[in-house]
Amino acid sequence: MIDNPFYTHEFHGEYDLISIGRLDLEEGGSIPDCQLAVTTWGELNEAKDNAILITTWYSGTHQIWRDVYVGPEHALTPEKYFIVAVNQIGSGLSTSPHNAEGDLAMSTFPKVRIGDDVVAQERLLREQFGIEQLALVLGGSMGAQQTYEWAVRFPDRVRRAAPIAGTAQNTPHDFLYTETLNEAIWSDPGWNGGEYKSNAEVEAGLTRQAHIWGVMGFSTEFWKQEVWRALEFESKEAFLTGFLEPYFTVMDPNDLLTMAWKWQHGDVTRHTDGDLPAALGRITAKTFVMPINEDMFFPVRDCAAEQALIPNSELRVIDDVLGHLGLFGVAPTYMPQIDQHLGDLLATEV
Amino acid sequence: MIDNPFYTHEFHGEYDLISIGRLDLEEGGSIPDCQLAVTTWGELNEAKDNAILITTWYSGTHQIWRDVYVGPEHALTPEKYFIVAVNQIGSGLSTSPHNAEGDLAMSTFPKVRIGDDVVAQERLLREQFGIEQLALVLGGSMGAQQTYEWAVRFPDRVRRAAPIAGTAQNTPHDFLYTETLNEAIWSDPGWNGGEYKSNAEVEAGLTRQAHIWGVMGFSTEFWKQEVWRALEFESKEAFLTGFLEPYFTVMDPNDLLTMAWKWQHGDVTRHTDGDLPAALGRITAKTFVMPINEDMFFPVRDCAAEQALIPNSELRVIDDVLGHLGLFGVAPTYMPQIDQHLGDLLATEV
């Protein structure tokens, strides 16, 4: 167990650690006392039919959802909905390599799959809040993977789904991309097979990972148009050292590796012996598939190909020069599009 | 000086090492006895107006041009043209860190710019062959950079130009991409600040570089469609270990770093105080700008934006699911397009 100040209330504000008990894992082994870091907004109504689940992405937590996506001025309004954000296993807030003890600590942390998270979330929502059905499940990137997993695994528990900038079945290109992120960590002698004393010992590897994100996480146009100037940086180098590097270097390498493995192996066809049309055909939720047009590793065509296999779905493309990291909601044109689409989706009777 | 068997006639067939004497460099310093590795096909006619110059790309040599692009069945036919391929400085065949001695060896090798190569090539062509004007200059990727530099620096010496999958002014995204390739080398303890005994000591870093090429060098569709099956590999992992990794691990790290710096800093606006329209407006050559539609780091729009600034030019987009590394000419549909465009260009009276 490592004491990492980033994964605290000081940096992440209010959240509750809720135990769902023992979680048996798809890859074998179990987490004896699985803790999920949960934030909620709004009130669950008596019918318990106004619940929205937010899932989190690689390196992200509920924080970005709180700061950017949720509020009375947004489609995700606490005035109408009971919104629950559950930080994924390995996020650093929920049970993760760096905060686990004994047999689970650090390099011994087991492999966790998207399906494990969704099973854990379903149990949490049912046992903690009595929620049997969700008005909406959504998430970006790895959150989209969890959203698809929900819609395929528990079709009658999901009325609406909004996977943003992500896929139901991870692509081989995405797998290889994620592997270069992992190699940036593994290649740092300070990583030491996962048995470092502090994430600071892996700063060089985390910095290299940040640089690869700089290439793939934004678009070519983001850099060409110098969009970082709007964020008050004076050069692309200053943006790297002032934004991307500190974003990643505070994080825990083993936590990132746990999420990366999960991301790489995300695949709803585990429910249908590898048959993607069969898996996506199980979805009964009204689904808005929402890729970002400049995304370099979840390109629109990959998302559109999946959308075409989902019975009651629409393709809603987000226009954002930031590319995948448009998810941060930096562009002033981003949230109006998200709110429009989520508003339309929530207004759909299902 | 390192004895690297890859940079030999055994692997690269016939070429001549031709000295152009002392080359003073734009960044300062000089190469006292600059040797260029040169291959030619065909005969220079009496008017000396049938000469074509081929320039080389990062990690590439004349070899790929000989094996794929040049021949009586191609637009680049030795039956009609005198074709000269000049391997760039730092290529490993021409003067390069690993084959230099004394003050130039290894980590002490000076910074070389695209303009240095073009000045060296112009001198070589004039002094060695008496060529004052070229019927065509072409190249892919870094070869496109050299092609643009020729057309801007020596407008009256270039009648036609065909920059393939590259830009006249390197983009910031491209700069950052190349930096991740460099960091894969720099982060290998075996690199040792450039003072290794053999490229084998940097195998881990070169392997990581190969993996990053796997993400950016091909397209998302290349991986999704499993195009590597046509190359007789059984899995994407086998393609990585059987093709991409051995391609890079035989190469010299300092040579790659020399080319990478040159690539990163390629910019024809050095001739016009940073004014791109002015620089490209100097081009008098009939120019076909030939991006590859699936290229992830020289996207069509970047190439098209430059083409729009070139007076006598056309945009000829190559359709190839391989993306940037379509340049290898693996797809059976690639060379017919290249031959069509180059044939049209060579048939244009100028």
Chai-1 contact restraints between the chains, C-beta under 6 A:
chainA,res_idxA,chainB,res_idxB,connection_type,confidence,min_distance_angstrom,max_distance_angstrom,comment,restraint_id
A,T171,B,K224,contact,1.0,0.0,6.0,A-B,restraint_1
A,P172,B,W223,contact,1.0,0.0,6.0,A-B,restraint_2
A,P172,B,K236,contact,1.0,0.0,6.0,A-B,restraint_3
A,H173,B,T220,contact,1.0,0.0,6.0,A-B,restraint_4
A,H173,B,W223,contact,1.0,0.0,6.0,A-B,restraint_5
A,L176,B,G214,contact,1.0,0.0,6.0,A-B,restraint_6
A,L176,B,V215,contact,1.0,0.0,6.0,A-B,restraint_7
A,Y177,B,V215,contact,1.0,0.0,6.0,A-B,restraint_8
A,T180,B,H211,contact,1.0,0.0,6.0,A-B,restraint_9
A,T180,B,I212,contact,1.0,0.0,6.0,A-B,restraint_10
A,T180,B,V215,contact,1.0,0.0,6.0,A-B,restraint_11
A,E183,B,R208,contact,1.0,0.0,6.0,A-B,restraint_12
A,S187,B,S187,contact,1.0,0.0,6.0,A-B,restraint_13
A,R208,B,E183,contact,1.0,0.0,6.0,A-B,restraint_14
A,H211,B,T180,contact,1.0,0.0,6.0,A-B,restraint_15
A,I212,B,T180,contact,1.0,0.0,6.0,A-B,restraint_16
A,G214,B,L176,contact,1.0,0.0,6.0,A-B,restraint_17
A,V215,B,L176,contact,1.0,0.0,6.0,A-B,restraint_18
A,V215,B,Y177,contact,1.0,0.0,6.0,A-B,restraint_19
A,V215,B,T180,contact,1.0,0.0,6.0,A-B,restraint_20
A,T220,B,H173,contact,1.0,0.0,6.0,A-B,restraint_21
A,T220,B,P299,contact,1.0,0.0,6.0,A-B,restraint_22
A,W223,B,P172,contact,1.0,0.0,6.0,A-B,restraint_23
A,W223,B,H173,contact,1.0,0.0,6.0,A-B,restraint_24
A,K224,B,T171,contact,1.0,0.0,6.0,A-B,restraint_25
A,K236,B,P172,contact,1.0,0.0,6.0,A-B,restraint_26
A,P299,B,T220,contact,1.0,0.0,6.0,A-B,restraint_27
